[in-house]
Amino acid sequence: MLRHSQMLKSHLIRRNGLVLNRLKFSRSLGSSVREKFLSIKESSNGKIPSNVYSELLNHENIKNGEELEIVDEIINFAKSDSNITSSNKIELHNLILKNLLKFDQSLSMIHQRAIRELNGSVDIDSMVEIIKYNSGRVESSWEIFENYITKINPNAIKNEDLLTSVLTKLVYGDSSEIEDGYQINEHKLLKSIAILQNLEQQPKDLKLQLLQKCLEMEKFDLINIIGIDSLELIHELNPNTSQFVKLWSIWNPETFDKSQIDENLDRINKLVMKLSEEQAFNFELDNESKTQFESISTKFPSLSIKSSTTKSEPQLTNQLFDQLVKILENSKILTNPESRYTPLRLSILKAYGINKLDHKKALYLYHEFISLDKQNVDKIMSTMVIISSYLSISQNDLNQLIIAETLLPQPMTINSLRALILGYSSFDLSKSLEIFNNNIAQSNKTPNDQGVSLAGLLTETLVLANLSQQDREFAYLIHDGAIMNNILETETSKNRIKAIFKRYGEILGEEDDIKIKNLLKQEVLNAIKAL
């Protein structure tokens, strides 16, 4: 019985030598792939189980590029192995595409062709790598993607990795395009947005790149589709003030943390003034973009853009302003006496008084702020003088100037003096000159960091006041006197005065006298508003 058992065991060993060789392969982790392959070949009689080929090609030494030279030998042996089906061979070619294109991109064409000859298809994971390492010299990555989805594997359109792979190439370009200085065009931008909007997990770097490109092109309709979801994202885009206002309008938050306000006080400060101006933003897609998105969704229904994002009701800035003020009120910042919030309080004061022409609300806030922020009473009073001076001209109301004079801080600030000089220009130029003469002697003539002195600022203000009433001759006398008295010494101060005279000349070029008068009035209002 024992002898029969030993004979049976010996027979099984000979018959299942491949199994033992496979076990030997699995245990001999220290050997090279070549050694293992040669050992298996010697005992295989030309037939190796398909899973052994897969294990060989999945070996760490091949996947890390150390033994790539053995890959062709393994594949060639598998081709002649009658034990390997076409399906097995397709699987092996896909394995190479998945693992080895990062070392040799030329393998892509070779093994894709081999798969086609076997009447097979590239699997999704392989296609991800094909697109990832495609140079773009023969076909662009988008063309490869389009062909794969439309002719080979339509269901792959829902694969996140595949979509991310082609999106990356659309955003950053194929390697051959990068060599030529790739810049994403609007057509590729729309394709990218269509893909991005259909990803469950949107890669932050790709989203940011697309937003930056849209911002560069001033395509806020496309930014509206991508979406803005945080102040941090807006900060990363580094927009100018005008762009910041539109990005905020797209985001349109109902609330955000006080810490976020603290970190962005300067931007919020500017936002208050901009949103208080009467205007409307329309972020609806233009017809050309609509047509292109429709073309993409016709070819790839899964990449359609939700209709709710392609249409947009005009955003009214006064509504956004009211909402922002509510956010600030809820954050308790406006009732916080710390001086770092003073600029924000002053902006809200000017927003109501100048942009919204709501003197009653401005006066109410003035009393609230002056009681709260005792360290900055002079700034708050000066701001109210600016508001009253502005309203005196915009509403042709001399009483506002009388109110302004009662609010003058002591000592008087340069901006409150300038506001009064400009305010009186519409009613009594001699009063503007009187204010100037009473204060010019004690005004500092030393230029600040911007190259302008306080005396220089008063001078350019009086020049503008006289030009607004078309008294160019006296304006030049003021200018010449300032030069003679060394008030306008720096190039900056001289250029600022020149710019005022230049703008005056441009306005006088208009043929309509009423239009000239209105434009000169607007110049004065703009100057007061800028104080």
C-alpha positions in Angstrom: 0.0 0.0 0.0 2.8 2.4 0.9 4.7 1.6 -2.4 1.5 2.3 -4.4 1.0 5.6 -2.6 4.6 6.6 -3.4 4.1 5.7 -7.1 0.9 7.7 -7.2 2.6 10.7 -5.6 5.5 10.5 -8.2 3.0 10.4 -11.1 1.2 13.4 -9.8 4.4 15.4 -9.5 5.3 14.6 -13.1 1.8 15.3 -14.3 1.5 18.6 -12.4 5.0 19.8 -12.8 3.6 23.2 -13.9 1.8 23.6 -10.6 5.0 22.9 -8.6 6.9 25.3 -10.8 4.3 27.9 -10.2 4.6 27.4 -6.4 8.4 27.6 -6.8 7.9 30.9 -8.7 5.8 32.3 -6.0 8.2 31.5 -3.2 11.4 32.5 -5.0 10.9 36.2 -4.5 14.6 37.0 -4.5 15.2 35.7 -8.1 15.1 37.9 -11.1 12.2 37.7 -13.6 14.6 36.3 -16.2 15.7 33.5 -13.9 12.1 32.6 -13.0 11.0 32.8 -16.7 13.8 30.5 -17.8 13.2 28.1 -15.0 9.5 27.9 -15.9 10.2 27.5 -19.7 12.6 24.6 -19.1 9.9 22.6 -17.2 6.9 23.8 -19.2 7.1 21.8 -22.4 6.0 25.0 -24.2 2.9 25.5 -22.1 2.5 27.8 -19.2 -0.8 28.7 -17.4 -2.0 32.2 -18.3 -1.9 33.3 -14.7 1.8 32.6 -14.6 2.4 35.0 -17.5 0.4 37.6 -15.5 2.4 37.0 -12.4 5.6 37.4 -14.4 4.5 40.7 -15.9 3.2 41.9 -12.6 6.6 41.3 -10.9 8.0 44.2 -9.1 11.2 44.3 -11.2 9.1 44.8 -14.3 6.7 47.3 -12.8 9.5 49.4 -11.5 11.4 49.3 -14.9 14.4 47.2 -13.8 13.8 44.3 -16.2 11.9 45.7 -19.1 14.0 43.8 -21.6 12.4 40.5 -20.6 8.9 41.7 -21.5 9.1 41.0 -25.2 10.4 37.5 -24.6 7.5 36.7 -22.3 5.0 38.0 -24.8 6.6 36.2 -27.7 6.6 33.0 -25.8 2.9 33.5 -24.9 2.1 34.1 -28.6 3.3 30.6 -29.5 1.8 29.0 -26.4 -1.2 26.9 -27.5 -2.3 26.9 -23.9 -3.0 30.6 -24.0 -6.3 31.8 -25.5 -6.8 35.1 -27.4 -8.6 36.4 -24.4 -5.6 35.6 -22.2 -3.2 37.3 -24.7 -5.5 40.5 -24.8 -5.3 40.5 -21.0 -1.5 40.4 -21.1 -1.3 43.2 -23.6 -3.6 45.3 -21.4 -1.3 44.5 -18.5 1.6 46.0 -20.3 -0.3 49.1 -21.3 -1.4 49.6 -17.7 2.0 49.2 -16.1 4.8 50.1 -18.5 3.9 53.2 -20.6 5.5 55.4 -18.0 8.8 53.9 -19.1 8.3 53.6 -22.8 5.4 55.4 -24.5 6.1 53.6 -27.8 4.7 50.5 -26.2 1.3 52.1 -26.6 0.9 51.7 -30.4 2.5 48.2 -30.4 0.2 46.7 -27.8 -2.9 48.5 -29.0 -2.3 47.1 -32.5 -1.8 43.6 -31.0 -5.1 43.9 -29.2 -6.9 44.9 -32.4 -5.3 42.0 -34.3 -6.8 39.7 -31.6 -10.2 41.3 -32.1 -10.1 42.6 -28.6 -10.3 46.0 -27.0 -8.3 48.1 -24.7 -9.7 48.1 -21.2 -10.5 51.3 -19.3 -7.5 51.2 -17.0 -5.2 50.8 -20.0 -6.9 53.7 -21.8 -6.3 55.9 -18.7 -2.5 55.2 -19.0 -2.6 55.6 -22.8 -4.0 59.1 -22.5 -1.8 60.0 -19.6 1.4 59.2 -21.5 0.2 60.2 -25.0 2.6 62.7 -26.6 0.0 64.1 -28.9 2.3 63.8 -32.0 0.1 61.3 -33.8 -3.3 61.9 -32.2 -4.3 64.3 -29.5 -5.5 62.8 -26.2 -9.0 64.2 -26.9 -9.1 62.4 -30.2 -8.0 59.1 -28.6 -10.7 59.6 -25.9 -13.4 60.5 -28.4 -12.6 57.4 -30.6 -12.6 55.1 -27.6 -15.9 56.4 -26.2 -17.7 56.5 -29.6 -16.4 53.3 -31.2 -15.0 51.0 -28.5 -16.4 51.4 -25.0 -19.3 53.9 -24.7 -19.8 53.0 -21.0 -16.3 54.3 -20.2 -17.7 57.8 -20.3 -18.8 57.4 -16.7 -15.3 56.3 -15.5 -13.9 59.0 -13.2 -10.2 58.0 -13.8 -10.6 58.2 -17.6 -12.4 61.5 -17.4 -9.8 63.0 -15.1 -7.0 61.7 -17.4 -8.4 63.4 -20.5 -9.3 66.5 -18.5 -5.7 66.8 -17.3 -4.5 66.7 -20.9 -7.1 69.3 -22.0 -6.0 71.7 -19.2 -2.2 71.2 -19.3 -1.8 69.9 -22.9 -0.1 66.8 -24.4 3.7 66.8 -24.1 4.3 67.9 -27.7 1.9 70.8 -27.1 3.7 71.8 -23.9 6.9 72.0 -25.9 5.3 74.5 -28.2 4.0 76.6 -25.3 0.5 75.2 -24.8 -2.3 77.5 -24.0 -5.8 76.1 -23.6 -8.2 77.7 -26.1 -11.9 78.4 -25.6 -13.0 75.3 -27.4 -11.0 73.0 -25.2 -12.0 75.1 -22.2 -15.6 74.3 -22.8 -14.8 70.6 -23.2 -12.9 70.7 -19.9 -15.8 72.4 -18.1 -18.2 69.8 -19.5 -16.0 67.0 -18.1 -15.3 68.8 -14.8 -19.0 69.3 -14.1 -19.6 65.5 -14.5 -16.9 64.4 -12.1 -18.0 63.3 -8.6 -14.6 64.3 -7.3 -13.3 67.4 -9.0 -9.5 67.7 -8.8 -8.7 71.0 -7.0 -5.7 71.9 -9.2 -7.7 71.3 -12.5 -10.7 73.3 -11.2 -8.4 76.2 -10.2 -6.6 76.2 -13.6 -9.9 76.4 -15.4 -11.2 79.2 -13.2 -8.0 81.1 -13.7 -8.2 80.8 -17.4 -11.9 81.9 -17.4 -10.9 84.9 -15.2 -8.1 85.7 -17.6 -10.6 85.7 -20.5 -13.2 87.6 -18.4 -15.6 84.6 -19.0 -17.8 85.0 -15.9 -20.6 83.0 -17.6 -18.3 80.0 -17.6 -17.1 80.7 -14.0 -20.8 80.6 -13.1 -21.1 77.1 -14.4 -17.9 75.9 -12.7 -19.0 77.6 -9.5 -17.4 79.4 -6.6 -17.8 77.9 -3.2 -15.5 79.7 -0.8 -13.6 82.8 -0.1 -10.4 80.8 0.0 -11.0 79.8 -3.7 -11.5 83.5 -4.6 -8.3 84.4 -2.8 -6.4 81.8 -4.8 -7.6 83.3 -8.0 -6.1 86.6 -6.9 -8.7 88.8 -8.8 -8.6 92.5 -9.1 -11.4 94.5 -7.3 -13.8 94.5 -10.3 -13.3 90.7 -10.8 -13.6 90.1 -7.0 -17.1 91.7 -7.0 -18.3 89.5 -9.9 -16.8 86.3 -8.3 -18.6 87.3 -5.0 -21.8 87.8 -7.0 -21.5 84.2 -8.4 -20.8 82.8 -5.0 -23.4 84.9 -3.2 -23.0 83.5 0.2 -25.6 83.8 2.9 -23.1 83.6 5.7 -19.4 83.0 6.4 -17.2 83.0 9.4 -15.9 86.0 11.2 -12.4 84.6 10.8 -12.8 84.7 7.1 -13.8 88.4 7.3 -10.8 89.2 9.5 -8.5 87.5 6.9 -10.0 89.5 4.0 -10.8 92.9 5.6 -9.3 94.9 2.7 -11.2 93.0 0.1 -14.5 93.1 2.0 -13.9 96.8 2.5 -13.7 97.4 -1.3 -16.6 95.0 -1.9 -18.9 97.1 0.3 -18.4 100.1 -1.9 -18.7 98.2 -5.2 -21.8 96.3 -4.2 -23.5 99.5 -3.1 -23.3 100.9 -6.6 -26.4 100.3 -8.7 -25.6 97.7 -11.3 -26.6 94.2 -12.5 -24.4 91.3 -13.5 -25.8 88.8 -16.1 -23.9 85.5 -16.2 -26.0 83.8 -18.8 -24.0 81.9 -21.4 -23.4 83.6 -24.8 -24.9 81.9 -27.8 -21.6 80.6 -29.1 -20.8 78.8 -25.8 -24.3 77.4 -25.7 -23.9 76.0 -29.2 -20.6 74.3 -28.3 -22.0 72.8 -25.1 -24.9 71.4 -27.1 -22.5 69.9 -29.6 -20.6 68.2 -26.8 -23.7 66.9 -25.1 -25.1 65.6 -28.5 -21.9 63.5 -29.0 -21.6 62.6 -25.3 -24.9 62.8 -23.6 -23.3 62.0 -20.2 -21.3 65.2 -20.5 -24.2 67.5 -20.8 -24.3 70.6 -18.6 -27.3 71.1 -16.4 -29.6 73.7 -17.9 -30.0 75.4 -14.6 -26.3 76.5 -14.8 -26.5 77.8 -18.3 -29.2 80.3 -17.5 -28.9 83.1 -14.9 -31.1 85.8 -13.6 -29.3 89.1 -13.4 -27.6 89.7 -10.1 -28.5 93.1 -8.6 -25.6 94.5 -6.6 -27.9 96.4 -4.2 -29.4 93.1 -3.1 -26.0 91.6 -2.7 -25.0 94.7 -0.7 -27.9 94.3 1.7 -27.0 90.6 2.1 -23.3 91.5 2.8 -24.3 94.1 5.4 -26.5 91.5 7.1 -23.6 89.1 7.2 -21.4 91.8 8.7 -24.1 92.7 11.3 -24.5 89.1 12.3 -20.8 88.7 12.7 -20.9 91.6 15.3 -18.0 93.3 13.5 -19.8 96.6 13.0 -20.3 96.9 16.8 -16.8 95.8 17.6 -14.9 99.0 18.7 -11.5 97.7 17.6 -9.7 100.2 15.2 -9.0 97.5 12.6 -12.7 97.6 11.8 -12.8 101.3 11.4 -12.1 101.3 7.6 -15.0 98.9 7.1 -17.3 101.1 9.1 -16.2 104.2 7.1 -16.9 102.3 3.8 -20.4 101.3 4.9 -21.0 104.9 5.9 -19.9 106.1 2.4 -21.8 103.3 0.7 -25.1 104.5 2.2 -24.3 108.2 2.0 -22.7 108.4 -1.5 -23.7 105.3 -3.6 -27.1 104.8 -2.2 -27.8 108.5 -1.5 -29.4 107.6 1.8 -28.3 110.5 4.0 -30.8 109.5 6.8 -29.2 106.0 7.1 -25.7 107.5 6.9 -26.5 110.0 9.7 -27.9 107.2 11.8 -24.8 105.1 11.4 -22.6 108.2 11.9 -24.0 108.6 15.4 -23.8 104.9 16.1 -20.1 104.7 15.0 -19.0 107.9 16.7 -20.3 106.6 20.0 -18.7 103.2 19.5 -15.3 104.0 17.9 -14.1 106.9 20.1 -10.5 106.5 19.0 -11.3 107.4 15.4 -13.9 110.2 15.8 -12.0 112.5 13.5 -12.1 109.9 10.6 -15.8 109.3 11.1 -16.5 113.0 11.1 -14.3 113.6 8.1 -16.2 110.8 6.2 -19.5 112.5 7.0 -18.1 115.8 5.7 -17.2 114.0 2.5 -20.7 112.5 2.2 -22.4 115.8 2.8 -20.2 117.6 0.3 -21.0 114.9 -2.3 -24.8 115.2 -1.6 -24.6 118.9 -1.9 -23.5 118.6 -5.5 -25.4 115.5 -6.6 -28.7 116.9 -5.1 -27.8 120.6 -5.7 -28.4 121.3 -2.0 -26.3 124.0 -0.3 -27.7 122.9 3.1 -25.7 119.8 2.9 -22.5 122.0 3.0 -23.7 123.8 6.0 -24.2 120.5 7.7 -20.7 119.4 6.5 -19.1 122.5 8.1 -20.7 121.7 11.5 -19.1 118.2 11.3 -15.6 119.3 10.6 -13.2 117.5 12.9 -10.6 119.5 14.9 -7.9 119.7 13.7 -9.4 119.5 10.2 -8.3 116.6 8.1 -6.9 117.0 4.6 -9.8 115.0 3.1 -12.5 117.1 4.8 -10.9 120.3 3.5 -10.7 118.9 0.0 -14.3 117.8 0.2 -15.4 121.3 1.2 -13.4 123.0 -1.5 -15.0 120.7 -4.2 -18.4 121.0 -2.6 -18.4 124.8 -2.7 -17.2 124.8 -6.3 -20.8 124.3 -7.5 -22.1 127.2 -5.4 -19.4 129.7 -4.6 -15.9 129.4 -6.0 -14.7 132.3 -3.8 -15.6 130.2 -0.7 -13.5 127.3 -2.2 -10.6 129.7 -2.5 -11.1 131.0 1.0 -10.9 127.5 2.5 -7.8 127.0 0.4 -6.1 130.2 1.5 -7.0 129.7 5.2 -5.2 126.3 5.2 -2.5 126.2 2.6 0.2 128.0 4.8 0.0 125.4 7.6 -0.2 122.4 5.2 2.9 120.3 5.0 4.9 120.7 1.8 7.0 117.5 2.3 6.0 114.8 -0.2 4.7 111.5 1.3 5.7 108.0 0.1 3.5 108.5 -3.0 5.4 111.7 -3.9 2.5 114.1 -3.0 2.4 116.6 -0.2 -0.7 117.8 1.7 -0.2 121.2 0.2 0.0 119.6 -3.2 -3.3 117.8 -2.6 -5.1 121.0 -1.6 -3.6 122.7 -4.7 -4.8 120.1 -7.2 -8.2 120.1 -5.5 -8.6 123.9 -6.0 -7.4 123.5 -9.6 -10.2 120.9 -10.2 -12.8 123.1 -8.5 -12.0 126.0 -10.9 -11.9 123.8 -14.0 -15.3 122.4 -13.1 -16.7 125.9 -13.5 -14.6 126.3 -16.7 -12.3 128.9 -15.2 -9.2 127.6 -16.8 -7.3 130.9 -16.6 -7.5 131.0 -12.8 -6.7 127.3 -12.6 -3.4 127.9 -14.4 -2.6 130.8 -12.0 -3.1 128.4 -9.1 -0.8 125.9 -10.8 1.9 128.4 -11.6 1.8 129.8 -8.0 2.2 126.3 -6.6 5.3 125.8 -8.8 6.7 129.1 -7.7 6.2 128.3 -4.0 7.7 124.8 -4.4 4.5 123.1 -3.6 4.6 120.9 -6.8 8.2 119.7 -6.7 7.9 116.0 -7.5 7.2 114.4 -10.8 4.2 112.6 -9.3 2.5 115.8 -8.1 3.2 117.5 -11.5 1.8 114.6 -13.4 -1.4 114.5 -11.2 -2.1 118.2 -12.1 -1.3 117.5 -15.7 -3.8 114.7 -15.8 -6.5 117.0 -14.4 -5.9 119.6 -17.1 -5.8 116.8 -19.8 -9.1 115.4 -18.7 -10.6 119.0 -18.7 -9.4 119.4 -22.3 -11.0 116.1 -23.3 -14.3 117.2 -21.9 -14.2 120.5 -23.6 -13.9 118.6 -26.9 -17.5 117.6 -26.5 -19.9 119.7 -28.7 -22.9 119.7 -26.3 -22.7 122.3 -23.6 -25.0 120.5 -21.3 -23.0 117.3 -21.7 -19.8 119.3 -20.9 -21.4 120.7 -17.7 -22.5 117.2 -16.6 -19.2 115.7 -17.3 -17.3 118.4 -15.3 -19.8 117.9 -12.5 -19.2 114.1 -12.6 -15.4 114.7 -12.3 -15.9 116.6 -9.1 -18.2 113.9 -7.7 -15.7 111.2 -8.6 -13.0 113.2 -6.9 -15.0 113.5 -3.7 -16.0 109.9 -3.8 -12.4 108.9 -4.0 -11.4 110.8 -0.8 
